[in-house]
Amino acid sequence: MKTDKAKILVIDDETIVHESCSRILTEEGYTIDSAFTGQEGFTKMEEESYDLVITDLKMPGISGMEALKKIKGDNPNVGIIMITGYSTAETAVEAMKLGAFDYLPKPFTPDELTAVVSKALEKKRVLLETQHLESAYQDATKAISSSLNLNEVLNLIVMSVVNLLDVKGCGVNLLDATGKRLETRVACGLSEDYLSKGPIFAEKSITEAIAGETVFIKDASKDSRIQYPSEAQKEGIVSILSIPLKAKDQVIGVLRVYTGVVRQFTDKEMDLIYKLAEQAGIAVMNARLYQGIKNDYESLKKELPPHFKDRLSEK
């Protein structure tokens, strides 16, 4: 039994198709509406919101292909399945090009119908998730690029990871001047007790990430690569994803994502994390370059004759 309660509109001129789809899909937990013409289907879609539309290819008046074009034009995020008793490779290809998620020839079995509906709804879920992450990433990068303050930029990055991926916490740890310790620069979602648990030694804390590898720790309370396993367990941390932060191909620290449950990240989510980690690396590098230029400028001022210093002060 499905628990997502997806709402599906069936557009077909045959009563038996409606009866079959309604019986099979209602048993699976879906909510089903019916329309016997393309125009009736358009009217229903103006009044209701649907997750999926199942439409016949051959219908009197507005054909299935015409219905497909209009539906995708008006509701681009609605999933569509084409069904027909006149199945050809050409029509299947054309339907997919126009935006149909799948194509189901008549007659179909209950298993074939439920399988194609489940597949189409999953495809829609992934599509919407991708659109959401891409839109959210664009919003995050606009906010990040509008600030020159390093702490503000890094805070925006860790907050974006926590909010967009719905995880327990995120932090940016940077290597100190010796390269032997990691210092927590910013964090989101982690308690002060956990953040002050003690020094983080690069050689004891997920060393593969310091070497430039992405590391996923499934159980932080038992993995030997975790320096403070009991503190992680007390904090409610279950899994840790550690991404190396780089500046000009040199690892300068790590971005760590903390989850309260065992969590497998999708390819799209990983892509988002990598992009934000890249932004963090660039921000740190730019801040260090700016500080270097500022230090050089201050050193130069000290070596100038008094009258030049006065001119610079006037500016």
Secondary structure, 3 states (H helix, E strand, C coil): CCCCCCEEEEECCCHHHHHHHHHHHHHCCCEEEEECCHHHHHHHHHHCCCCEEEEECCCCCCCHHHHHHHHHHHCCCCEEEEEECCCCHHHHHHHHHCCCCEEEECCCCHHHHHHHHHHHHHHHHHHHHHHHHHHHHHHHHHHHHCCCCHHHHHHHHHHHHHHHHCCCEEEEEEECCCCCEEEEEEEECCCHHHHCCCCEECCCCCHHHHCCCCEEECCCCCCCCCCCHHHHHHHCCCEEEEEEEEECCEEEEEEEEEECCCCCCCHHHHHHHHHHHHHHHHHHHHHHHHHHHHHHHHHHHHHCCHHHHHHHHHC
